Amino acid sequence: MTAHTEPEPELEHAEQLLDVFKALANPVRLQVLRWLREPVRHFFDEQSPLERAIADPVEVGVCVTHIQKKTGLAQSTVSAYMAELQRAGLVRATRVGKWTHYKRDEARIAELVGTLGRSL
């Protein structure tokens, strides 16, 4: 019988960073993460006024439909991309009614940047 051991912290951090790098290796996912840094600026305009948002994009996040419209990709593709960013810990998802809203996880991003600095 072998004892279960916890992964070494360095290995665990390396695996987390690899997940982040994989998520950011796609140019569209990287661009969406950049847009989410300033959601009002990038997702709302005269054709899509902020007043029409069903939730505050700064507090709750941007609805997947706004992300889909901005990228011009199929909704299923955008959902898969956002799920990948969420698995990597870069965004958080919040349901508002039937819609999913996404917001950057700034604390997690800062933690990952720190881990990267200590790991390299």
C-alpha positions as CSV (number, residue, x, y, z in Angstrom):
1,M,0.0,0.0,0.0
2,T,1.4,3.4,-0.9
3,A,0.8,6.5,1.1
4,H,-0.9,9.4,-0.6
5,T,1.4,12.4,-0.6
6,E,0.6,16.0,-1.4
7,P,2.4,17.4,-4.5
8,E,5.4,19.5,-3.8
9,P,4.5,23.2,-3.7
10,E,6.9,24.0,-6.6
11,L,5.3,21.3,-8.8
12,E,1.8,22.4,-7.9
13,H,2.7,26.0,-8.8
14,A,4.2,24.9,-12.0
15,E,1.0,23.0,-13.0
16,Q,-1.1,26.1,-12.1
17,L,1.1,28.3,-14.3
18,L,0.9,25.8,-17.2
19,D,-2.9,26.0,-17.0
20,V,-2.8,29.8,-17.2
21,F,-0.3,29.7,-20.1
22,K,-2.5,27.3,-22.0
23,A,-5.6,29.5,-21.4
24,L,-3.7,32.6,-22.5
25,A,-2.1,30.9,-25.6
26,N,-5.3,31.5,-27.5
27,P,-5.3,35.1,-28.9
28,V,-9.1,35.5,-28.5
29,R,-9.1,34.3,-24.8
30,L,-6.2,36.7,-24.1
31,Q,-8.0,39.6,-25.8
32,V,-11.2,38.9,-23.9
33,L,-9.3,38.9,-20.6
34,R,-7.8,42.3,-21.6
35,W,-11.3,43.6,-22.5
36,L,-12.7,42.5,-19.1
37,R,-10.1,44.7,-17.4
38,E,-12.3,47.7,-18.5
39,P,-15.7,46.2,-19.2
40,V,-17.7,49.4,-19.6
41,R,-15.2,50.8,-22.2
42,H,-15.0,47.6,-24.2
43,F,-18.5,46.2,-24.2
44,F,-20.9,49.1,-24.1
45,D,-21.6,51.9,-26.6
46,E,-24.5,53.6,-28.3
47,Q,-25.7,50.3,-29.9
48,S,-25.3,48.5,-26.6
49,P,-25.9,51.1,-23.9
50,L,-24.8,50.3,-20.3
51,E,-28.4,51.0,-19.1
52,R,-29.5,47.8,-20.9
53,A,-27.2,45.6,-19.0
54,I,-29.1,43.3,-16.6
55,A,-26.2,43.4,-14.1
56,D,-23.4,45.9,-13.3
57,P,-20.5,44.8,-15.5
58,V,-17.9,46.1,-13.0
59,E,-19.4,44.5,-9.9
60,V,-21.0,41.3,-11.4
61,G,-19.3,40.9,-14.8
62,V,-20.1,41.0,-18.5
63,C,-22.8,38.9,-19.9
64,V,-21.6,36.1,-22.2
65,T,-23.9,37.6,-24.9
66,H,-21.9,40.8,-24.9
67,I,-18.6,38.9,-25.1
68,Q,-20.0,36.8,-28.0
69,K,-21.2,39.9,-29.9
70,K,-17.8,41.6,-29.5
71,T,-15.8,38.6,-30.6
72,G,-18.1,37.6,-33.4
73,L,-17.7,34.0,-32.5
74,A,-20.4,31.3,-32.0
75,Q,-21.9,31.3,-28.5
76,S,-20.7,27.8,-27.9
77,T,-17.1,28.8,-28.8
78,V,-17.2,31.8,-26.5
79,S,-18.7,29.6,-23.6
80,A,-15.9,27.1,-24.1
81,Y,-13.3,29.9,-24.1
82,M,-14.7,31.4,-21.0
83,A,-14.8,28.0,-19.3
84,E,-11.1,27.6,-20.0
85,L,-10.3,31.0,-18.5
86,Q,-12.4,30.1,-15.5
87,R,-10.6,26.7,-15.0
88,A,-7.3,28.6,-15.1
89,G,-8.6,30.9,-12.3
90,L,-8.5,34.1,-14.4
91,V,-12.2,34.8,-14.4
92,R,-15.2,34.2,-12.2
93,A,-18.6,33.3,-13.5
94,T,-21.9,34.5,-11.9
95,R,-25.4,33.5,-13.0
96,V,-28.0,36.2,-13.3
97,G,-31.2,34.6,-14.3
98,K,-30.4,32.5,-17.3
99,W,-27.3,34.4,-18.3
100,T,-23.7,33.9,-17.2
101,H,-21.6,36.9,-16.5
102,Y,-17.8,36.9,-16.4
103,K,-15.5,39.1,-14.4
104,R,-11.7,39.0,-14.0
105,D,-10.5,37.5,-10.8
106,E,-8.0,40.2,-10.0
107,A,-6.8,38.7,-6.7
108,R,-6.1,35.4,-8.4
109,I,-4.4,37.1,-11.3
110,A,-2.1,39.0,-8.8
111,E,-1.4,35.7,-7.0
112,L,-0.4,34.1,-10.3
113,V,1.8,37.0,-11.2
114,G,3.5,36.6,-7.8
115,T,3.9,32.9,-8.3
116,L,5.4,33.5,-11.7
117,G,7.9,35.9,-10.3
118,R,9.0,33.4,-7.6
119,S,9.1,30.5,-10.0
120,L,11.3,31.8,-12.7
